[in-house]
Amino acid sequence: MEEIKLKPIGIVRSGATPEQVKEGKYAGESIIEIYPEFEQGLEGLQGFSHIFVLAYFNMLRPEQIGPLKVKPRGLLRYGLTLEELPTIGVFALDSPTRPNPIALSLVHLIKITQNRLRVANLDLFDGTPVLDIKPYQASYHLDSYNIPAWHKRLIERAGRV
């Protein structure tokens, strides 16, 4: 297999504690600081309301990189127990545990000032390396979509529907 090398374009600057990020309880704003050599890539981004942030999960424990089946532990925050959670493939989850520790976050872009993007709803730790940014476009909108029955059952049981 070919090895792929990626160069970070920036870094996350957040006031969130690791616990707030893990529990999904940080509602504050964060800064994505783009390194100066990539700043001109921001031209034309102002005016988009939302952006996708691709990042590298740099704080995972070694055992979190590689497993292909895990429990959707993110649902524990809604009152479900570990015993209630099925073991499923990582490609059916947004878990950080995966073969390639790449994060994808959809965030609200508030303001761009030079090489700093002020955003809301970023679920990444302070210091997380940013790999890429892409604007959310109207063509991504879905009026209809499906989720599997196992997921529907769990979110209904958690009272999240």
Sine and cosine of phi, psi and omega as CSV:
sin_phi,cos_phi,sin_psi,cos_psi,sin_omega,cos_omega
0.00,0.00,0.59,-0.81,0.02,-1.00
-0.98,0.20,0.69,-0.72,0.08,-1.00
-1.00,0.09,0.64,-0.77,0.00,-1.00
-0.92,-0.40,0.75,-0.66,0.05,-1.00
-0.92,-0.39,0.73,-0.69,0.02,-1.00
-0.86,-0.51,0.56,-0.83,0.03,-1.00
-0.93,-0.36,0.83,-0.56,0.03,-1.00
-0.86,0.51,0.60,-0.80,0.05,-1.00
-0.99,-0.17,-0.17,0.99,-0.03,-1.00
-0.04,-1.00,-0.23,-0.97,-0.09,-1.00
-0.54,-0.84,0.51,-0.86,0.03,-1.00
-0.99,0.12,0.73,-0.68,0.12,-0.99
-0.86,-0.52,0.94,-0.34,-0.11,-0.99
-0.71,-0.71,0.52,-0.85,0.10,-1.00
-1.00,0.04,0.02,1.00,-0.05,-1.00
-0.97,0.24,0.62,-0.79,0.13,-0.99
-0.99,0.17,0.37,-0.93,0.07,-1.00
-0.83,0.57,-0.60,0.80,0.00,-1.00
-0.91,0.42,-0.66,0.75,0.03,-1.00
-0.89,0.46,-0.65,0.76,0.01,-1.00
-0.91,0.40,-0.74,0.67,-0.02,-1.00
-0.86,0.51,-0.62,0.79,-0.06,-1.00
-1.00,0.03,-0.03,1.00,-0.01,-1.00
0.92,0.39,0.52,0.86,-0.10,-1.00
-0.94,-0.35,0.21,0.98,0.01,-1.00
-0.99,-0.13,0.90,-0.43,-0.02,-1.00
-0.94,-0.33,0.12,0.99,-0.04,-1.00
-0.98,0.18,-0.07,-1.00,0.02,-1.00
-1.00,-0.09,0.45,-0.89,0.05,-1.00
-0.77,-0.64,0.26,-0.97,0.08,-1.00
-0.90,-0.44,0.71,-0.70,0.20,-0.98
-0.96,-0.27,0.93,-0.37,-0.02,-1.00
-1.00,-0.05,0.91,-0.42,0.01,-1.00
-1.00,0.04,0.73,-0.69,0.01,-1.00
-0.90,0.43,0.59,-0.81,-0.11,-0.99
-0.78,0.63,-0.60,0.80,-0.03,-1.00
-0.93,0.36,-0.19,0.98,0.02,-1.00
-0.93,-0.36,0.00,1.00,-0.10,-0.99
-0.85,0.52,-0.62,0.79,-0.03,-1.00
-0.91,0.42,-0.31,0.95,0.08,-1.00
-0.93,0.37,-0.21,0.98,0.01,-1.00
-0.99,0.14,-0.21,0.98,-0.03,-1.00
-0.86,0.51,0.78,-0.63,-0.01,-1.00
1.00,-0.04,-0.14,0.99,-0.02,-1.00
-0.98,0.21,-0.50,0.86,0.01,-1.00
-0.85,0.53,0.72,-0.69,-0.01,-1.00
0.95,-0.32,-0.38,0.92,0.13,-0.99
-0.97,0.25,0.70,-0.72,-0.03,-1.00
-0.99,0.16,-0.47,0.88,-0.06,-1.00
-0.67,-0.75,0.50,-0.87,0.06,-1.00
-0.70,-0.72,0.46,-0.89,0.18,-0.98
-1.00,-0.02,0.72,-0.70,0.07,-1.00
-0.91,-0.42,0.85,-0.52,0.09,-1.00
-0.98,-0.22,0.76,-0.65,-0.10,-0.99
-0.64,-0.77,0.16,-0.99,0.01,-1.00
-0.96,-0.29,0.85,-0.52,0.05,-1.00
-0.94,0.33,1.00,0.03,-0.10,-1.00
-1.00,0.06,-0.08,1.00,-0.07,-1.00
-0.92,-0.40,0.33,0.94,0.02,-1.00
-0.96,0.26,0.51,-0.86,0.14,-0.99
-0.96,0.26,0.49,-0.87,-0.04,-1.00
-0.80,0.60,-0.58,0.81,-0.02,-1.00
-0.95,0.32,-0.18,0.98,0.02,-1.00
-1.00,0.05,-0.18,0.98,-0.01,-1.00
-0.98,-0.19,0.90,-0.43,0.07,-1.00
0.87,-0.48,-0.62,0.78,-0.03,-1.00
-0.84,0.53,0.61,-0.80,-0.01,-1.00
-0.98,-0.21,-0.22,0.98,0.03,-1.00
-0.73,-0.68,0.75,-0.66,0.00,-1.00
-0.53,-0.85,0.15,-0.99,0.12,-0.99
-1.00,-0.03,0.61,-0.80,0.00,-1.00
-0.96,0.26,0.96,0.27,-0.11,-0.99
-0.88,0.48,-0.33,0.94,0.06,-1.00
-0.86,0.51,-0.40,0.92,0.00,-1.00
-0.98,0.21,-0.19,0.98,0.04,-1.00
-0.88,0.47,-0.51,0.86,-0.03,-1.00
-0.92,0.39,-0.21,0.98,0.01,-1.00
-0.98,-0.18,0.21,0.98,0.09,-1.00
0.99,-0.13,-0.03,1.00,0.06,-1.00
-0.97,0.25,0.41,-0.91,0.04,-1.00
-0.99,-0.16,0.34,-0.94,0.02,-1.00
-0.86,0.51,-0.57,0.82,0.01,-1.00
-0.92,0.40,-0.47,0.88,0.00,-1.00
-0.98,0.22,-0.30,0.95,-0.11,-0.99
-1.00,0.05,0.74,-0.67,0.05,-1.00
-0.98,0.22,0.36,-0.93,0.15,-0.99
-1.00,-0.05,0.85,-0.53,-0.06,-1.00
-0.69,-0.72,0.17,-0.99,0.00,-1.00
-0.94,0.35,0.59,-0.80,-0.06,-1.00
-0.90,0.43,-0.39,0.92,0.00,-1.00
-0.97,0.25,-0.13,0.99,0.08,-1.00
-0.99,-0.14,0.14,0.99,-0.06,-1.00
-0.73,-0.68,0.26,-0.97,0.17,-0.99
-0.97,-0.24,0.45,0.89,0.02,-1.00
-0.90,0.44,0.55,-0.83,0.10,-1.00
-0.95,0.32,-0.31,0.95,0.04,-1.00
-0.96,0.26,0.90,-0.43,-0.04,-1.00
-0.19,-0.98,0.19,-0.98,-0.02,-1.00
-0.89,0.46,-0.64,0.77,0.05,-1.00
-0.88,-0.48,0.91,-0.41,-0.12,-0.99
-0.96,0.26,0.94,0.35,-0.01,-1.00
-0.95,-0.30,0.76,-0.64,0.00,-1.00
-0.99,-0.15,0.53,-0.85,0.11,-0.99
-0.73,-0.68,0.87,-0.50,0.01,-1.00
-0.78,-0.63,0.71,-0.71,0.12,-0.99
-0.98,-0.17,0.88,-0.48,-0.10,-1.00
-0.79,-0.61,0.36,-0.93,0.08,-1.00
-0.99,0.10,0.85,-0.53,0.04,-1.00
-1.00,0.06,0.91,-0.41,-0.06,-1.00
-1.00,0.00,-0.75,0.66,-0.10,-1.00
-0.31,-0.95,0.53,-0.85,0.12,-0.99
-0.89,-0.45,0.81,-0.58,0.09,-1.00
-0.80,-0.60,0.96,-0.29,-0.06,-1.00
0.82,0.57,-0.93,-0.37,-0.05,-1.00
-0.97,-0.23,0.32,0.95,-0.06,-1.00
-0.87,-0.49,0.82,-0.57,0.04,-1.00
-0.97,-0.26,0.87,-0.49,0.08,-1.00
-1.00,-0.01,0.82,-0.57,-0.10,-1.00
-0.73,-0.68,0.32,-0.95,0.09,-1.00
-0.84,-0.54,0.48,-0.88,0.05,-1.00
0.95,0.31,0.47,0.88,0.06,-1.00
-0.99,0.15,0.81,-0.59,-0.06,-1.00
-0.96,-0.29,0.69,0.72,0.00,-1.00
-0.85,-0.53,0.49,-0.87,0.00,-1.00
-0.94,0.34,0.46,-0.89,0.15,-0.99
-0.85,0.53,0.74,-0.68,0.01,-1.00
1.00,-0.03,-0.01,1.00,0.01,-1.00
-0.93,0.37,0.77,-0.64,0.05,-1.00
-0.94,0.33,0.73,-0.69,0.03,-1.00
-0.99,-0.10,0.77,-0.63,-0.04,-1.00
-0.99,-0.11,-0.55,0.84,-0.06,-1.00
-0.23,-0.97,0.30,-0.95,0.07,-1.00
-0.70,-0.72,0.67,-0.74,0.05,-1.00
-0.68,-0.73,0.64,-0.77,0.00,-1.00
-0.97,0.25,0.56,-0.83,0.15,-0.99
-0.98,0.21,0.79,-0.61,-0.06,-1.00
-0.88,-0.47,0.40,-0.92,-0.04,-1.00
-0.83,0.56,-0.52,0.85,-0.03,-1.00
-0.92,0.38,-0.22,0.98,0.03,-1.00
-0.99,0.13,-0.24,0.97,-0.08,-1.00
-0.92,0.38,0.72,-0.70,0.05,-1.00
-0.88,-0.47,0.78,-0.62,0.08,-1.00
-1.00,0.09,-0.39,0.92,-0.07,-1.00
-0.64,-0.77,0.67,-0.75,0.04,-1.00
-0.39,-0.92,0.27,-0.96,0.01,-1.00
-0.86,-0.51,0.49,-0.87,0.20,-0.98
-0.79,-0.61,0.49,-0.87,-0.06,-1.00
-0.93,0.38,0.39,-0.92,-0.04,-1.00
-0.85,0.52,-0.63,0.77,-0.01,-1.00
-0.87,0.49,-0.61,0.79,-0.01,-1.00
-0.95,0.31,-0.67,0.75,0.04,-1.00
-0.85,0.52,-0.72,0.70,0.00,-1.00
-0.86,0.51,-0.69,0.72,-0.04,-1.00
-0.93,0.38,-0.68,0.74,-0.03,-1.00
-0.96,0.30,-0.51,0.86,0.10,-0.99
-0.92,0.40,-0.69,0.73,0.01,-1.00
-0.89,0.46,-0.56,0.83,0.01,-1.00
-0.99,0.14,-0.09,1.00,0.00,-1.00
0.96,0.27,0.48,0.88,-0.07,-1.00
-0.98,-0.19,0.16,0.99,0.00,-1.00
-0.98,-0.17,0.00,0.00,0.00,0.00
